[in-house]
Amino acid sequence: MRVAPNSKIALIGIFALYCTLCDFAILTPALNTLSNAFPSTSMTTILLANTITGVVVVPVSIIAGILVNRVGYRFMGIVGVALAMFGGLSPFFFPGLTEYWPIIISRIVVGIGDGMVSPLGGAMIIALYKGKQRATLLGVGNLIFFGSGILYQLAGGYLASIAWNYTFLGYLVAFIPWLLVIVFLPELKGVKPVEDTTAAVSSDAKKEKLPPAVWGYFLFATIMLILDIVAVFLCSTLLDIRGMGDASVAGVVSALFTVGGTIAGAIYAVLILVFRNKVFSALAFVGGAGLLIMYSSDNVIVFSFGITILGIAHIGLFTAAQNAAGNASPPSKIPVANGLMMAAMNLGSFLGAYYLSFVQETMPSLGPAGPLMVSGIVFLVAAVVMLFLPFKNLIIRGKKDVGKGDTD
C-alpha cells in the first residue's frame, strides 16, 4: 500500500517512528541489576552500556540526515527500527553470559538503528507542514517520544526484577510501531517540501548550505542537555541519601522527568503562540526553578514537582530549538538540520555524565547535588539573557496568517 505523504494516515507511520526513539530508557532502571549480575565488571563499564547508544547515535543520525534523500525514508525507517529492536533484544537469549561485552555490542547496534531513525520524524513533519500545524505536530511527536519512554522505563524496571536478561525483552515494545512504519510510513524521496515553491529553489539545492543559525541551535541544545540531564543521573542517589525513598520510588520519580516531557509536547504549540520568540526565556526560567527545587528539597513531593517541571523545560527547549533550526534551514537541508538536533540530544546526554563528575570534584562544598545548583543558576542567567535575543526563526506571523500558514 502506497501512502500519500500529505495524507492524515501518513502521520501514523511518522509518529510510529517517534515511538522507538526512547528505547535507550529500558536500561536505566536495570543498571543495579546488571551490576549485580556481572560483579567482576566495573560500574563505569556497566554505565557504558547506557551511554554508548547515545554516542553512536550522534554520527549515525548526521550521516542518516545526509543520505536519507538518496536511500529513501521508508527504507531507512524500516531498517533502523528493526536494528534497534532486534539488536536490543539479543541479550535476552543469552542468560548464561559471564562477559559484559556482548551487551555493549547490542547497545551499539541499538545506537545505529536509533541513529537511522532519529532524523526522520522531525524532518518529515518540517518538510510537509508549515506554521502552527508544524509546531503542533512537532509537539505531538515529542509527546509520543516521551510517552513511549515512560512505557520503556516501566517495562525495563518490571522485567529487570525477574532476571537481568529479561530486561532486554522490553525492546519488543517496538514491534507494533515497527509494523506501523512498514504499513503507513510514506516515502518523501523526490517529494517537494512545502517551502519549495519555485523551480529556482530546487535547481539550487546542491548549492544550499546550513546557515550559522542551525549550528547555533545545535550548540544551544547540546549545552542545555548537558546541564539538565544530570537531574536524571542524580535522582536515585539523592532520594536515597536524603531518606526520601528506595529504588522503587526512584523509578517512579525518575519517570516524572519523562512525564514532564509529554506535557511539554502536548502544550508546545500553545507555548509558541503565547510566548512567541520569548519561549526560550520562559522555559529556561522554568528549568532553572526545577533544578534549584531538586537541589534544596528533601520532601519527595516537592522534589517530584521539581523534576516534572524540569522535564517540561527540557523537551520544550529542545522542541523550540528543533523548530527554529528547521525554519532557518533551506528545504534541501532540513533532514541534515534535524539530524544535527537529534545528535545534540544524544551528545548532551553523554557529556552530561562528565559534567556531573567535574562539578562534584571541583565544588565538593556544594555536596553531591552540586551540579543541580550550578545548572540552575546557569539556566536562570540564560533566561534573562534570552529575553533580549530576537529568535526570529521562532516568530509566528500574526493570527490572520497563522491560520493560513499551514497551507499557503
N, C-alpha and C positions, 0 to 999 in steps of 0.2 A: 504494500500500500504506500503510495507516494503522498506525503503530507505537504500541503502548500505552506511555505514559510510564514505567511502573514495570517494564517488561519488560527482560530482560537484553540483548535485541537493540538496545534503545534506547541502551544505553551505547556501541554502535558509532558512532552518529551524534553523541552528546555528545562522545566522545573525539576524533572526527574534527575537531571544532571546535578542539580544543587543537593539532592538527597544523598549523594555519595561522597561529598567533599569533606564531611566532618567525621569520616571513619577513623581518623587518627585518634579520636577521643576514646576509642574502645580500650586502649591500653592504659589510660590514665588511672582508673580505679584498680587496676591489676598489678601495679608496679611492686607493691609489697608482696603480693602472692608470687610474682616471678622471682623476687629476691630470695624468698624462702625456698622456692623450687630449685634455684641454682645458687646454693650457698657459697660456692667457690668463685662466683662471678662478682666482681666489684659493683658497687651501686652506680658508679659512673658508667660502666658498660650496660647495666640494666637500663639506665636512663637513656642511653644512646639509642635503644630501640624506639623510644618515644620521640626523640628529636630528629633522628636520621631521615624520617619520612619527609619532614618539612624541608630539610636541607636538599634532598633530591628533587622535591617539587619545584624549587626555585629555578634551576637551569632548564628543567624539562618544560615547565609552563611557559618560559620565554621562547624556547625552541618551538613548542606547540603553537604559540601565537603566530610565529613567523610562517610555519608550514601549513597551517590549517586550510588556507585558501587553495593550497595545491592538492592536499590529500583528501580534503572533504571533512565537514563537520560530523556527519553521521559515522564515518569510518573511525575517526579519532575518538568520538564519544563512546561508541560500542566497544572498541578495543580497550580504551582507557578504563572504563568501568569494570570490564572483565578482568583486566590485570590486577586492579586494586582488590577486587572481591576474592578472586581465587588465590592471588598471592598472599593476601592477609589471612585467608582460611587455612593455608597449608600447614602451619604448625600443629593444628588440631589433630592431624593424622599421625603425629609422632610423639605420643605421650611419654615414651621412654627416653627422650632426649636427655643427654647429660652435658652436652655442649650448647652454648648460647648463640653461637654464630649463625645457625640456621634461622633463628628468629630475626636477627639483624638483617639477613638477606631477604627474608619475607617482607620486612618493613621497607626495604629498598624498592622491591617490586611494587609495593603499595604506593610509594612515592612516585614511581614512574607513571603508574596508572592515574593517580590523582593529578599529577602534573599535566598529563594529556587532557584531562577533563576540565581543570580549573579555569582556563581562559574562555571556555566555550559558552557557558550560560550567559555571563555578563556581556560578552561580545555580541551574541545573537540578539539580546534584548536591545543593546545600544544601536545595532545595525538596523533593526526592524521598527523601532519605535522612537518617538520624539517627545520632548516636553514633559508635561505632567504624567502622561502614560508611561514614559520611560522611567521616570523617578519612582512611580508606583510599583512597576514590575521589578525594578532592581531591589526595592524594599521587600517585596514579596519573596523574591528569590533568596535574599539573605535571611528572611524569616524561616523559610523552608530549610535552608542550610543549618541554622542554629537549632531549629526544631528537631531535625533529624539527628543533630548532635546529642540532644538530650536522650533520644532513643538509644543511640550507640553507647552512651555512658551508662545508662541503666542496664542495657543488655550485657555490656562488658563487666560491670560490677557484679551482677547476679551470676553470670556464668563463671567468673573467677572464683566465686565461693564454692563451686562444685569441684573444680580442678583447674590447674594452671592452663592446660591446653584447651579446656572448654572456652576460655576467654575468646579465642580466635573464631569460635562459631558465630560470634557477633557480626562478622563480616557477611554472613548470609542475609542480614537485613537489607543489603544492597541488591538482592536478587530481583525483587519486584521492580525497583527503579530501573534496573538493567533491562528488564523486559519492556518497560515503558519507553525507554530510549530506543530499543530496537524497533518498536512498532510506531512510535509517534514523533521521533526526532526528525525535523525536516533537514534538507540539505541547503546550505547557504552558498556553496561554492558557485560563483558566477551570478549570484543574486545581487542587484544593485542596492546599496544601503539607502535609507530614506533621505539622508542628507545629500546624496549624489544625484543632483537634479540636472546636471549638464554633462554633455559629452566631453567637455574640456577636462572636467574633474577626473573622469575615467581614463582619458588618454595620458594624463599627467601623473597617474597613480604611482608609477615606478619612481618618480622624482620626489614624491612626498616623503617628508621626514617627521619624526616625532618632535613636536615643539618642546622647548625647555620646560614649559608648564607641566607636562606629563612627568618628566623626571623629578620636578619639584614635588608633585603629589606622591610619587613613588617614595621619595625620601621622607616626606611627612608621614606616610602610612607606616613605613619601617620603624621610624623613631617612636611613633605613638605606640606601636605594638610592643616594642622593647620595653617601654616604660610601664605599660599596664598589664602585660601578661604575667608579671611577677606576682600579681594578686592571686592568680590561679595556682602558681607553683607553691606559694606560701600558705595557702588556705588550710590544708590539713595540719601543718606544723603549728600554726598559730592557734587553731582550735584546740589542739592537744595541750600545748604549754600554758594556755590561758584557762584550761579546765572547762571549755565550752562544749566539748563533745568528742567522741571517738571516731574511728574511721568511717563508720556507717553514717554518722552525722556529717562528716566531711564530704562524703559523696553527694549528699543532698545539697549542702551549702555550695559546693563547687558547681553543681548543676545550675544554680541560680544565676551564675555568670552567663550561661548559655540561655537561660530564660530571658535575661535582660536583652540578649541579642535578638531573640524572637520578637520582643516588644519593639525594639528599635526598627526591625524590619517591617512590622505592622504599621508603625506611625511615621516612617521616614518621609513619605510624600507630604504628610501634614506638616512635619517639621520644616521642610523646604518652603512650603507656602507661607508659613508663619514667620520664620526667621530669615528666609531668603539667603543672601550671601553671609549673614551673621550666624549661620547654623554651626560653623566650626567653633566659633567662640562659645556659643551656648552649650554645646556638647562637651567642650573641653572643661568648662566650669563644672558641669555635672560629673565628669570623670574625676576631676580633682577632688571634689567633695566626697565621692565614693572611696577613693584611695585613703583620704585622711580619716574617714569614718572607720575603715578597716584597721588603720594604724592604731587608733586610740581606743577602740571598743573591746570590752571583754564580756559583752552581752551578745549571745548568739543571734537574737532577733535583730538587734541594731547592726551587727556585723553582716548578717544576711542582707539587710537593706542596702548596706554599702556596696557589697559585691554585685547586687542586682542592678543598681543604677550605674555602676561602673560598666557592666555588660551592655547597658543601653548606650552609654557614651562610646564604648569600644566599637561596636558594629555600626553605630550611627556615624561616627567619624570616618570609618573605613568606607562605608557606602557613599558618603558625601565626596570623599577623595576619588573613589572609583567613578562616580557620576561625572565629576568635574574633569577628570582625565579623559573620559570618553567624549565629553563635549568639546574638549580642546583639541582632540586628535582629528586629522584628516580621515575620511572614511576608510581608505585602504589600510590604515594603521590601527584601526580600532582593536582588532584581535591582539596585536602586539602590546598596545597600551593596557588592555585588560589582563594579558599575561603578566605584565610587569606588576600590576597591582596585586594579583594573586601571589606573585613571588614575594612581594613585600610582606604579605601576611605571614608566610612561612619563614622568611628570613628573620622577621622581627621576633617570632616565637623562639627560633633557635638562639638568637643573640641574647634574648631576654634572660636565659639561664646564666650567661656570663656576666651580664649586668647585675643580676642578683648577687652573685658571689663577690663582685667588685665592690659594691656598696657595703655589703656586710663586713668585708675585710678592711675597708678603708675608713668606715664610720661605725666602729663597734659600739660606740656610746649610744647609738640610736636603737640598739637591740636587733633581734632577728627580723623585725618588721621594718627596719630602716629603709629598705628600698621603696616601701609604700609611702613613707614620709617624703622622700626625695622626689618620687614620681608625682605625688600630689601637688607639691609646690611648683614643679615644672608645668604641670597641667594648668594650674591657676594663672601662672605668669603668661603662658601661651594664650589663655582665654582673653586676657587683657590686650595682648599684642594683636591678636587676630581680629579684634574689634575694628582696627584701623586698616586692615588689608582688604582690597576690593573683591577678590574671589569672583571675578567677572564670569567665569565659566559655570558658576552655580546660579546666576541670576535667571529666574524665570520671568518672561515678559509679563506685561500687565494681564489682569484677569481675562480681558477680552481675548487676548492672544493665547492664553493658556488653554482655553477651551478648543482652540483650533490647532494648537501646537502639535497634536498627535498625528495629524493627517496632512497639514499643508506643507 
